[in-house]
Amino acid sequence: MPIAVLAGVPSVVNIVTIVLALGSLALFLVWTVLYYSSMLYELRDDELSWQRGVWFRRTGIVPYNRITNIDVRQGPLMRALGISNLAVQTAGYSGQMVPEIVLEAMEHAEELRETIRSRVRLEIGGDGTGSGTGPPRPESQAVDLMVLDEL
């Protein structure tokens, strides 16, 4: 008879499992928000600087004249969310499979890639074709800052 009475009551194991699952989901959501809010990317006159990390802070500086490749990476979920990752490779890291820096969850990745490419061209004194003639320097960096603010 006691078994029939307890059949409708959730067991302690089920309650613990549900609490652990909800706690894990909450921890994941909080960690994700903290991680993405810790990211900082800055386009300077001659370099790209970055910083990220919740517990352990990582920072770096990538001079424009060392950048060799900028890839836009986007999976199906990222495509649905309208975001992309920008993978920046440099002369020192080109032989490796991983880029030196990945700018994560960018909304306007193509625009940012073109902005960085134009800065690279200005820094190396060419237009990207090997001709040695570069585009004119921008009159103001307000446009670049505006692009970063939108991101």
C-alpha positions in Angstrom: 0.0 0.0 0.0 2.7 2.6 0.7 4.2 2.0 -2.8 0.9 3.2 -4.4 0.9 6.3 -2.3 4.4 7.3 -3.2 4.0 6.6 -6.9 2.5 10.0 -7.6 5.2 11.9 -5.6 8.4 12.9 -7.5 11.4 11.1 -6.1 14.3 12.9 -4.5 16.5 11.8 -7.4 14.2 13.5 -10.0 14.1 16.7 -8.0 17.9 16.8 -7.6 18.3 16.1 -11.4 15.9 19.0 -12.2 17.6 21.4 -9.8 21.1 20.5 -11.2 19.8 20.9 -14.8 18.3 24.3 -14.1 21.4 25.4 -12.2 23.7 24.3 -15.0 21.5 26.2 -17.5 21.6 29.3 -15.4 25.4 29.1 -14.9 25.8 28.6 -18.7 23.7 31.7 -19.4 25.4 33.9 -16.9 28.9 32.7 -18.1 28.0 33.4 -21.7 26.9 37.0 -20.9 30.0 37.6 -18.7 32.3 36.2 -21.4 30.9 38.2 -24.3 30.7 41.4 -22.2 34.4 41.0 -21.3 35.5 41.2 -24.9 37.1 44.4 -26.1 38.5 45.1 -29.6 40.0 48.4 -30.6 41.2 49.6 -34.0 44.1 52.0 -33.5 46.2 53.9 -36.0 48.7 51.1 -36.5 47.4 48.1 -34.7 44.4 46.0 -33.6 44.3 45.5 -29.8 42.0 43.0 -28.0 41.2 41.8 -24.5 38.9 39.1 -23.2 38.4 36.8 -20.2 36.2 36.5 -17.2 38.6 34.9 -14.7 41.8 34.9 -16.7 42.3 38.1 -18.7 44.0 37.7 -22.1 45.2 40.7 -24.1 47.1 41.2 -27.3 48.2 43.6 -30.0 48.3 42.8 -33.7 50.2 45.3 -35.8 48.4 45.9 -39.2 51.7 45.3 -41.1 51.8 41.7 -39.7 48.3 40.7 -40.7 48.3 38.3 -43.6 44.8 36.9 -43.8 41.3 37.8 -42.4 38.6 35.1 -42.7 34.9 35.4 -41.9 33.6 32.2 -40.3 29.9 31.4 -39.9 28.1 28.2 -39.0 24.4 27.5 -39.4 23.4 28.8 -35.9 25.6 31.9 -36.4 24.0 32.5 -39.7 20.5 32.3 -38.2 21.6 34.8 -35.5 23.2 37.1 -38.0 26.7 37.0 -36.4 30.1 35.8 -37.6 33.6 35.3 -36.3 36.6 37.1 -37.9 39.8 35.1 -37.8 42.9 37.2 -38.1 46.2 35.5 -39.0 49.6 37.2 -38.9 53.0 36.6 -40.4 54.2 34.9 -37.3 51.1 32.6 -37.0 50.5 31.9 -40.7 52.0 28.4 -40.6 49.7 27.3 -37.7 46.2 26.0 -38.0 44.8 28.5 -35.5 44.6 32.2 -36.1 46.3 34.7 -33.7 43.0 36.3 -32.8 39.3 35.5 -33.4 36.9 38.4 -33.1 33.8 36.6 -32.0 30.1 37.2 -32.5 30.4 40.2 -34.8 27.2 41.5 -36.4 28.9 43.4 -39.3 31.9 41.1 -39.9 32.2 41.9 -43.6 32.4 45.7 -42.9 34.9 45.2 -40.1 37.0 42.9 -42.4 37.1 45.6 -45.1 38.0 48.3 -42.5 40.9 46.2 -41.2 42.0 45.4 -44.8 42.0 49.1 -45.7 44.2 49.7 -42.6 46.5 46.9 -43.6 46.8 48.4 -47.1 47.6 51.8 -45.7 50.2 50.4 -43.3 52.0 48.4 -45.9 51.8 51.2 -48.5 49.9 49.3 -51.1 46.4 48.6 -52.4 46.6 44.8 -52.0 47.6 44.2 -55.6 51.3 44.6 -55.2 51.3 47.9 -57.2 52.7 49.8 -54.2 50.1 52.6 -54.5 47.7 52.7 -51.6 44.3 54.4 -51.2 44.3 57.8 -49.6 44.3 57.9 -45.8 40.8 58.5 -44.3 40.1 62.1 -43.3 38.7 61.0 -40.0 38.6 57.9 -37.9 35.1 58.6 -36.8 33.8 56.2 -39.4 35.9 53.4 -38.0 34.8 54.1 -34.5 31.2 54.3 -35.6 31.5 50.8 -37.2 33.0 49.4 -33.9 30.2 51.1 -31.9 27.6 49.3 -34.0 29.3 46.0 -33.4 
